[in-house]
Amino acid sequence: MAVALAETATYSARVGEELRTSTVEVVRIDNLPSVSVKRLVADFGGQVKVSGNSVQVTLQSASATLTLGDTEVIAASRFTIQRPPRVYENDIYIDPGDVAPFLTYAFKLDVRTGAATTTADPAAAPTVPSGRKLRVVLDAGHGGTDAGAAGQLGMPEKTITRAIAEKVGKLIASGCDASYTRSEDRQIPTSERVGKANVELKGDLLVSIHVGASASKTASGFEFFCPMGSGDPLSSRSLGLARSMSNAMAESTGLAPRGVRQAPCRIFTNLQVPGVLVEVGCITNATEEALLADPGHQDKLAQGIANGILAYAGAKAQ
């Protein structure tokens, strides 16, 4: 059974000399948000052929094969998507967050995601008392003896996350009250960070900034993680914030997002406010490591995070 979510997702990319855009309905299939592969591919000028469990997508003289029940994609090079494709009423569906990586890695398209449009959802609209700004707790991952991940250039994750968190704090000052779980280079246990967000800083939401690492040297891009849950106010608000930030970061950096996921991250344990963990890039990718160490690129990442927070705060005030 498919359940409409009163939501659409928009993707755009230049195919040959033509800029194409696809706006597709997001439905819930097997309790997972899903978009139609046939509709997407047709909008980009391609074709889909289904044979048994094999789904062949042809676009721009290239082809890629999806397999029902499997996350591996066979194209010029093999890669994986977050969740397996699924079938419903003679159509194939994938997660909205898998669309950009699929089109990017399989067909070398520079995919941009547009802002998703949703109907008003009271559960996704956090409440802030009249007369004060949204309190945003910025959590710069790692610190002190916990350096986090590092690449070949040697700049540790803790340095990158702190620099970006400080930039975000300055950028959102016009519309939010920013505070930090750490403002110096010291190690702070995750439980203490959560406690500060809940009690000491009295936050309305938490944004935890990290850098990704992968066994694959080609993995790249930014990705968002939210608390596990389905339909409850905390998870709904967290997802709303993550989607707002993902769209804004795609715009500020010109890069395709890797998606928004729900995952049992430690920073969400006992967190009493909406929370998002963002991995701003993959430090084990040599090209992206150089970008992460570049103050100019950090500015773009911070601007995207800030714009997403401010857009979310504005949506809440309406």
Buried (B, 14 or more C-beta within 10 A) or exposed (E): EBEEBEBBBBBBBEBEEEEBEBBBBBBBBEEBBBBBBBBBBEBBEBEBEBEEEEBBBBBBEBBBBBBBEBBEBBBEEEBBBBBBBBBBEEBBBBBBBBBBBBBBBBBEBEBBBBBBEBEEBEEBBBEBEEEEBBBBBBBBBBBEEBBBBBBEEEBBBBBBBBBBBBBBBEBBEEBBBBBBBBBEBEEBEBEEBBBBBBEEBEBBBBBBBBBBBBEEEBBBBBBBBBBBBEEEBBBBBBBBBBBBBBBBBBBBBEBBBBBBBBEEBBBBEEBEBBBBBBBBBBBBBEEBBBBBBEEEBBBBBBBBBBBBBBBBBEBBEE
